[in-house]
Amino acid sequence: MSAPHLLIFGYGYSAAALARRLIPSGWRISGTTRRLDRAAAIKADGVTPLLTTAAGIQDADRVLESVTHILAAAPPGDNGDPLLALHGDRLRAPPPNLRWTGYLSTTGVYGDAGGAWVDEGTPLAPVHERGRRRVAAEEAWAELSEYTGAPAVIFRLPGIYGPGRSAFDQLRAGTAKRLVKPGQVFSRIHVDDLAAAIEAAMALEEGTVLNIADDAPAPPQDVVALAARLIGVAPPPEEDFEAARPRLSPMALEFYGANRRIANLRMKEELGLLLAYPSYHEGLAAILQAEGFGAEGH
């Protein structure tokens, strides 16, 4: 049997972490980008770069002919999920070797839960257009599996952090803030645990929906405070959220407008996954170690 071929539509930070896991095991991976200047970086990851234009993936028929797995990682636009909008008819054909599909969604589909726990059975109640588009994209990928016969796994993701994308980087750039909104918590996942979850889900033979999150929802100001302590710098002062509200971007206001704790029991049960970083405490310490520093390092 030939090596499995994964197409990642929307190759970015999380996709690169997945590629680092799969390529040593013999996977062939193709990753799309709309930016020609990104091709060299994608190729350096051991991934075949595919340029995507308004007309779709270049030489799409040839690419899809050999694809065994598809991971859709690009956000939906006005026309819905971009991969389905561009190549939905070809995917419904379906590609002859396709065995699995995955879609990276968001926990934003749950809307605001007032700080309560939500699981995959919680009714979806997105409060913004981005969330509503995600719900539609989830439904479209689940529907596609009726044509392909390949299972569709929907991953609902909270905030993703890891090397190069953490509170350390914000502190060093001088952009870190500690906005305090009483009772507000967020869930998160280390990018390497996300990659491990996707890899494990590729073995599933049935479609499913999975929250991918660690065990410790927490106020964002606590994460910044710990990161500051670990690298030995003063944390930014705490700011009252309501006082800061007039200065916040619409995206930040949307971010703080939803308060929920993401339950991950189904992820653990269906994937048999043991998190390497069950909380941001372990995750931040590992990032420092990866950078060559220990706790209290600079």
Summary of the structure (lengths in Angstrom):
residues: 298
radius of gyration: 19.6
end to end distance: 48.7
largest distance: 61.3
contacts: 953
relative contact order: 0.13
helix: 42%
strand: 21%
